[in-house]
Amino acid sequence: MKYIFSFVTTEGAVRKINQDSLFINTAEYEGEEIFFAAVCDGVGGLSGGEKASAYVCKRMSEWFASDFAELMRNSASILKIREAMDDRLHELNSRINDYAASHSTDMATTFTSVLIIPQLKHMLIAHVGDSRLYRITDESTDILTSDHSVVGQEVRSGIITEEMAEKDPRQNQLTNCIGAGLEDTSYDFSISDYSEGECYMLCSDGFRKKISSDDIRKTLCPSANKDEKAMTASLEKLKNKVIECGEKDNITALMVKLC
């Protein structure tokens, strides 16, 4: 398995600080390349949002290089890898909360990642918050994560519709994240198949609130993104559209195509 990938990130038209962070890591093992990437969105309004998002990205990259590498050498199952990632995320939640308490500050971040392991023929998705992971083909766009937000919960409960949620002033109110003093944080994990030729896109909420799923499919579909140059141009095109539509938040998107 080979990968074509690119990303865009900006503080946007209004914010002075970009609280979004991301990472992309690859590693070759037994003749196959493993791909691990994530997007973190520091919670707006909290003084240490950018520190929280950068810290989680740094520590999860370290996890990939050390703990995950050891798990692969020991032929660990996908369930064991999921357990190890869950342990690391709980550790980071505790460390962020301890740091925030000792420095009298507020820190929190979302976390959405995809780990593609060809040796195990599966990918592992980890998620908390309202960043998202999309699967994109030429025919469809599917959201593979659930928003941990007030409006996201109400949509799932049938209280409001997707259309109502898009205009709801409570869009930025999270129900779960890393940090923010939360002690019982739980993370969504899913194990999924993947296919060559598919595209996957991770993004902060600032990237996707002003555009439709159809915009995403038409611009980021596999047939329109045959190389890194085309992919970068596609992400820039949507980023610019989001800004032109009046988005005030930070904007980040990371995309990978499986080849």
BELVEN-V599729 format. One record per residue. N is the residue number from 1. RES is the residue in one small letter. PHI is phi in whole degrees, -180 to 180 (none if undefined). PSI is psi in whole degrees, 0 to 359 (NA if undefined). OMEGA is omega in degrees with one decimal (NA if undefined). Layout:
n | res | phi | psi | omega
N | RES | PHI | PSI | OMEGA
N | RES | PHI | PSI | OMEGA
//
This chain:
n | res | phi | psi | omega
1 | m | none | 132 | 175.1
2 | k | -120 | 163 | -174.0
3 | y | -136 | 140 | 167.7
4 | i | -111 | 129 | -176.8
5 | f | -146 | 157 | 178.1
6 | s | -160 | 173 | 179.2
7 | f | -157 | 161 | 169.7
8 | v | -133 | 146 | 174.2
9 | t | -155 | 139 | -178.4
10 | t | -156 | 154 | 174.8
11 | e | -70 | 345 | 178.4
12 | g | 90 | 192 | -172.1
13 | a | -83 | 343 | -172.0
14 | v | -121 | 313 | -174.4
15 | r | -67 | 146 | 178.1
16 | k | -93 | 341 | -179.0
17 | i | -124 | 136 | 174.7
18 | n | -91 | 109 | -179.9
19 | q | -89 | 0 | 175.8
20 | d | -81 | 148 | 172.6
21 | s | -139 | 160 | 177.9
22 | l | -154 | 164 | 169.7
23 | f | -149 | 155 | 173.5
24 | i | -135 | 122 | 178.3
25 | n | -128 | 141 | 172.6
26 | t | -130 | 154 | 177.6
27 | a | -152 | 137 | 178.1
28 | e | -95 | 134 | 179.8
29 | y | -147 | 125 | 179.9
30 | e | 52 | 43 | 174.3
31 | g | 79 | 2 | 178.9
32 | e | -122 | 146 | -178.3
33 | e | -99 | 130 | 178.1
34 | i | -97 | 143 | -177.5
35 | f | -125 | 131 | 179.2
36 | f | -138 | 123 | -179.1
37 | a | -146 | 156 | 179.7
38 | a | -154 | 157 | 171.1
39 | v | -125 | 132 | 175.7
40 | c | -122 | 137 | 179.5
41 | d | -120 | 105 | 177.2
42 | g | -59 | 134 | -172.7
43 | v | -67 | 121 | -179.2
44 | g | -62 | 143 | 179.3
45 | g | 92 | 344 | 176.1
46 | l | -98 | 137 | -170.1
47 | s | -64 | 335 | -177.3
48 | g | -112 | 27 | -177.8
49 | g | -58 | 316 | -178.5
50 | e | -69 | 328 | 177.2
51 | k | -69 | 319 | 179.8
52 | a | -64 | 314 | -177.7
53 | s | -66 | 319 | 179.7
54 | a | -67 | 322 | -179.8
55 | y | -65 | 314 | -179.9
56 | v | -63 | 318 | 178.4
57 | c | -62 | 316 | -179.8
58 | k | -62 | 313 | -176.1
59 | r | -71 | 327 | 177.2
60 | m | -73 | 328 | 173.2
61 | s | -65 | 320 | 176.9
62 | e | -65 | 321 | 176.8
63 | w | -59 | 318 | -179.6
64 | f | -63 | 319 | -176.4
65 | a | -75 | 335 | -175.2
66 | s | -113 | 286 | -174.7
67 | d | -61 | 313 | -179.2
68 | f | -64 | 319 | 178.8
69 | a | -60 | 319 | 178.4
70 | e | -66 | 320 | 177.5
71 | l | -61 | 319 | 179.2
72 | m | -66 | 319 | 178.5
73 | r | -63 | 331 | 179.8
74 | n | -94 | 13 | 177.4
75 | s | 57 | 42 | -179.8
76 | a | -67 | 150 | 177.2
77 | s | -78 | 166 | 177.4
78 | i | -63 | 329 | 178.6
79 | l | -70 | 322 | 177.3
80 | k | -67 | 322 | 177.6
81 | i | -66 | 319 | 176.8
82 | r | -60 | 317 | 179.6
83 | e | -62 | 318 | -179.7
84 | a | -66 | 320 | 177.8
85 | m | -66 | 319 | 178.1
86 | d | -61 | 317 | 177.5
87 | d | -60 | 317 | -179.1
88 | r | -65 | 318 | -179.9
89 | l | -65 | 321 | 175.8
90 | h | -65 | 322 | 176.4
91 | e | -62 | 316 | -179.4
92 | l | -66 | 322 | 177.0
93 | n | -59 | 315 | 179.8
94 | s | -66 | 318 | -178.8
95 | r | -66 | 319 | 178.6
96 | i | -65 | 317 | 178.9
97 | n | -64 | 320 | 178.8
98 | d | -65 | 317 | 179.5
99 | y | -64 | 315 | -179.2
100 | a | -62 | 318 | -179.2
101 | a | -66 | 319 | -177.8
102 | s | -74 | 341 | -179.8
103 | h | -111 | 10 | 177.7
104 | s | 51 | 50 | 179.9
105 | t | -135 | 176 | 178.1
106 | d | -119 | 131 | -178.5
107 | m | -141 | 135 | 176.3
108 | a | -164 | 157 | 178.7
109 | t | -156 | 154 | 167.8
110 | t | -84 | 170 | 175.7
111 | f | -155 | 123 | 175.5
112 | t | -136 | 124 | -175.7
113 | s | -137 | 159 | 172.9
114 | v | -134 | 130 | -179.8
115 | l | -122 | 110 | -177.1
116 | i | -101 | 120 | -174.0
117 | i | -122 | 91 | -177.9
118 | p | -58 | 327 | -179.5
119 | q | -61 | 330 | 179.6
120 | l | -103 | 359 | 177.2
121 | k | 58 | 31 | 178.5
122 | h | -146 | 163 | 168.5
123 | m | -122 | 148 | -178.7
124 | l | -112 | 125 | 179.8
125 | i | -108 | 130 | 175.4
126 | a | -123 | 140 | -171.4
127 | h | -156 | 140 | 167.3
128 | v | -154 | 137 | -179.4
129 | g | 103 | 205 | -177.1
130 | d | -121 | 16 | 163.5
131 | s | -69 | 165 | -175.3
132 | r | -137 | 159 | 168.7
133 | l | -121 | 129 | 178.0
134 | y | -114 | 143 | 164.8
135 | r | -102 | 128 | -174.2
136 | i | -125 | 125 | 170.7
137 | t | -121 | 180 | 177.5
138 | d | -68 | 338 | -176.0
139 | e | -100 | 336 | -171.8
140 | s | -154 | 164 | 172.8
141 | t | -130 | 122 | -178.2
142 | d | -121 | 134 | 174.8
143 | i | -87 | 125 | -174.7
144 | l | -100 | 2 | 179.0
145 | t | -128 | 162 | 176.7
146 | s | -112 | 132 | -179.6
147 | d | -67 | 126 | 174.1
148 | h | -91 | 76 | -177.5
149 | s | -143 | 165 | 179.3
150 | v | -59 | 312 | -177.9
151 | v | -71 | 326 | 177.1
152 | g | -62 | 319 | 177.8
153 | q | -65 | 321 | -179.1
154 | e | -71 | 328 | 174.8
155 | v | -65 | 314 | -179.6
156 | r | -65 | 331 | 179.7
157 | s | -85 | 354 | 179.4
158 | g | 81 | 12 | -179.8
159 | i | -75 | 319 | 176.6
160 | i | -131 | 163 | 178.9
161 | t | -93 | 168 | 175.7
162 | e | -58 | 319 | -179.1
163 | e | -65 | 319 | 177.2
164 | m | -66 | 322 | -178.4
165 | a | -63 | 325 | -177.8
166 | e | -64 | 337 | -178.2
167 | k | -111 | 3 | -176.2
168 | d | -74 | 130 | -178.6
169 | p | -68 | 351 | -179.7
170 | r | -94 | 16 | -175.0
171 | q | -55 | 326 | -174.5
172 | n | -89 | 4 | -179.1
173 | q | -87 | 107 | -178.0
174 | l | -84 | 151 | 173.7
175 | t | -106 | 349 | 179.7
176 | n | -159 | 145 | 179.9
177 | c | -169 | 183 | 172.8
178 | i | -97 | 125 | -178.6
179 | g | 96 | 211 | 179.7
180 | a | 60 | 23 | 178.9
181 | g | 77 | 5 | -178.7
182 | l | -75 | 128 | -178.8
183 | e | -101 | 337 | -176.0
184 | d | -110 | 35 | -179.3
185 | t | -62 | 135 | 173.6
186 | s | -121 | 154 | -175.3
187 | y | -119 | 145 | 175.6
188 | d | -84 | 129 | 173.8
189 | f | -126 | 142 | 172.6
190 | s | -144 | 145 | 177.9
191 | i | -111 | 125 | -170.7
192 | s | -135 | 156 | 169.8
193 | d | -80 | 166 | 175.1
194 | y | -145 | 164 | -179.2
195 | s | -136 | 145 | 175.7
196 | e | -59 | 139 | 179.9
197 | g | 97 | 346 | 177.9
198 | e | -78 | 155 | 172.2
199 | c | -115 | 146 | 175.3
200 | y | -127 | 138 | -178.0
201 | m | -131 | 123 | 174.0
202 | l | -101 | 139 | -179.9
203 | c | -154 | 154 | 170.5
204 | s | -79 | 165 | -175.9
205 | d | -65 | 335 | 178.8
206 | g | -64 | 335 | -179.5
207 | f | -78 | 326 | -167.1
208 | r | -108 | 352 | -174.5
209 | k | -70 | 334 | -175.5
210 | k | -102 | 2 | 179.8
211 | i | -127 | 160 | -177.1
212 | s | -97 | 167 | 174.5
213 | s | -61 | 327 | 178.1
214 | d | -69 | 322 | 174.4
215 | d | -59 | 316 | -178.9
216 | i | -65 | 314 | -178.2
217 | r | -63 | 313 | -176.3
218 | k | -64 | 323 | -174.6
219 | t | -88 | 326 | -174.0
220 | l | -109 | 12 | -179.3
221 | c | -66 | 153 | -176.7
222 | p | -56 | 319 | -176.2
223 | s | -67 | 337 | -179.7
224 | a | -93 | 357 | -175.1
225 | n | -133 | 75 | -173.5
226 | k | -85 | 343 | 178.8
227 | d | -150 | 176 | -176.3
228 | e | -63 | 322 | 179.8
229 | k | -61 | 313 | 179.2
230 | a | -65 | 320 | -179.8
231 | m | -64 | 316 | 178.3
232 | t | -62 | 317 | 179.1
233 | a | -63 | 322 | 179.4
234 | s | -65 | 316 | 178.7
235 | l | -65 | 320 | 177.7
236 | e | -64 | 321 | 179.3
237 | k | -60 | 314 | 179.5
238 | l | -70 | 322 | 176.7
239 | k | -58 | 314 | 179.7
240 | n | -64 | 322 | 178.2
241 | k | -64 | 318 | 178.8
242 | v | -60 | 316 | 179.1
243 | i | -65 | 317 | 179.1
244 | e | -63 | 332 | 179.1
245 | c | -81 | 359 | 173.2
246 | g | 99 | 13 | 178.7
247 | e | -64 | 133 | -177.4
248 | k | -105 | 350 | -175.4
249 | d | -85 | 170 | 169.1
250 | n | -62 | 153 | -174.6
251 | i | -131 | 122 | 179.2
252 | t | -143 | 136 | 173.7
253 | a | -145 | 140 | -179.4
254 | l | -130 | 131 | -173.9
255 | m | -131 | 143 | 176.0
256 | v | -137 | 140 | 174.0
257 | k | -115 | 133 | -179.1
258 | l | -90 | 125 | -175.0
259 | c | -120 | NA | NA
//
